[in-house]
Amino acid sequence: MPKLPQASGEPVVGAQVNGSSATPTPPDRYLDLLKRCLTRFDFDEDLDPIVPGSVWKRRLWAEASKLLERRGLVAYRKRPYEAWIREEGRDWPSRAETMIGLRRLDNLQECIETVVADDVPGDVLEAGVWRGGAAILMRATLAVLGDTERTVWLADSFQGLPKPRAEHPADVDDQHWSQPFLAVSVEQVKRNFTRYKMLDDRVRFLEGWFSDTLPTAPIGQLAVLRVDGDMYGSTMDVLDALYDKVSVGGFVIIDDYGEIAQCRAAVEDFRAANKVSEPLQRIDGSGVFWRRRR
């Protein structure tokens, strides 16, 4: 991952946004337990989805997976559980509601705590939700803080990632679209919210490709925008449509900057074209964020 600059007075590593180190309160302990459940941290899960290395094998496996699914079967590969990998969000857990790991969840929680404490206006949104775990934490954090006004938005196709588009050459060889494991229905995400008693009228779903849903989404302002689009085109679609709605003092979180070159290129191109000068702050080996100052 490229070296990231540090903004004066703000941390680079770890999730700390407000620098709090107070003794954990009961709400703190609840959110910590929730994050461990959402990631299945230390649940000793030892199954990984099968992701073939070559393009032609991935295409064949996608078809084979569909046949298995019709028979009510799913194939996984056994592997040893490693806590640091789950903490960093470097695996694809078979049953967890999120794959982003504890450190990125910590950062997300602290960003929400900061905008509530600072009274930054706007809702919170995740673009690219998979099974909904990060958004469940968003809703739970707002509930713990007693925030009764903000809406949690979930934007996703709920059918996996799109095929590469010709206007984005950086995505030409991208194969995320061929991974059945990444396709999670809106019904399943709602069931996951219900499991944690977080589904209510302040959770709203934007179902469809980002390029179709986000430009006309009925969103006024955003205090936290979390982008998990993986691809150049998907990442750019989110930033183009929603960055201007992020309030001054709000946060933009990019999930894949450190590990996916297409995502990193989209972020750098967008920031350069729009003269975004706020330094990127590192969360872990993959995620970065910045706080909007103007």
Secondary structure, DSSP 8 states (H G I E B T S, - for coil): -------TTS--SSS-SS-------HHHHHHHHHHHHHHTTTS---EEE---SSHHHHHHHHHHHHHHHHTT---EEE----HHHHHHT-S--SS-S--SHHHHHHHHHHHHHHHHHTT--SEEEEE--TTSHHHHHHHHHHHHTT--S--EEEEE-SS------TT-GGGTT--GGG-GGG---HHHHHHHHHHTT--STTEEEEES-HHHHSTT-----EEEEEE---SHHHHHHHHHHHGGGEEEEEEEEESSTTT-HHHHHHHHHHHHHTT--S--EE-SSS-EEEE---
